[in-house]
């Protein structure tokens, strides 16, 4: 018997759980993900539309300063955040 696909995945337009996708037509948020940890499932929209992160390894002084500010603002050095939080996904995908 085939497993029934979760309607949240189709509604979000993602290929599976914990697979973020850009949302260029969304008014305010740049990405969406259907996060799953154990039995808990949550649809999360994250990231400001039109803003690019500094990346994993910024080269310029400006990029390094932007990343440092992002980390300070979002408490990114904190202990491992939950996969069910927008902070986790924003850090992983954009910064």
N, C-alpha and C positions, 0 to 999 in steps of 0.2 A: 504494500500500500504506500503510495507516494505521500510525502509530507506536504501539507498545505503551506504555501508561502505566506509569510506575515504581511498583512495589508499595509502596515506601516512602512515597509521597505518600498512598496510600489508607490505609495503616496509621496514619500520623500524622494523617489527617483534614484535610489542608490542600489548597488549590486548586492550588498549584503550588510550584515552587522559590522560595526566598527570600521566602515569604509567611507571616509569623508568625501564629499563632492562639492565642487564650486556651484554657487547659485547666482549667476550673473544677472538674472532678472528679478531677484528679490530686492525689495525696497531698501532694506537696511543691513541685512546680514549677508556675508560673502560665502559662507559654507554651511552645509548641513550634514549631519551624521545620525544614524540610528545606532545608539550605543547599547551594548548588552554586556552585563556583568552578572553571571549566574542566571537567576530567574528574572532579574530586573531588566527592563527594556525602556529606553527613553529616547525621544527624538530631540536633538539639540541643534540649534542654530547658533553660529558663533562667527566672530570676526566682523570688523567694520567694512562695509562695501567701499571699494575703491582704494583701500589702504593696503600697501604691501608691507610685509614684515621685513626686518633687516636680514633675515635668513639665518642659517645655522652658524655661519662663519663670516660675519661682516668684515669687509676690508677697509672701508673708509672710517675716518674718525666720527663722522656724522652717523653712520650706520651703527657703530659701536655704542655711541651715546644713546641712540634710539632704542637699541636692544636693552641697555642698562636701565633706561627709564621704564620700559615695558616690564622688565623683571621686578623693579621696585614697586610699580603701580599694581601689579597683579600677584604680588607675593609668590613669585615663581620659584624661589629657592626653598619654599616650604616642603615638608615631607610629601611623599608621593600623593598627588591628588587623585580623586576618583575618576574613572573613565566616564562617569555619568555627569561630569561637570564641563561647562564650556571652557573653563580655564585650561583644563587638560588638553582639549582638542586644539585650542588656539595656540598653545605653546608648541604642541607637536607638529601642527600643519604650517602655521604662519611664521613662527619664530624659531 
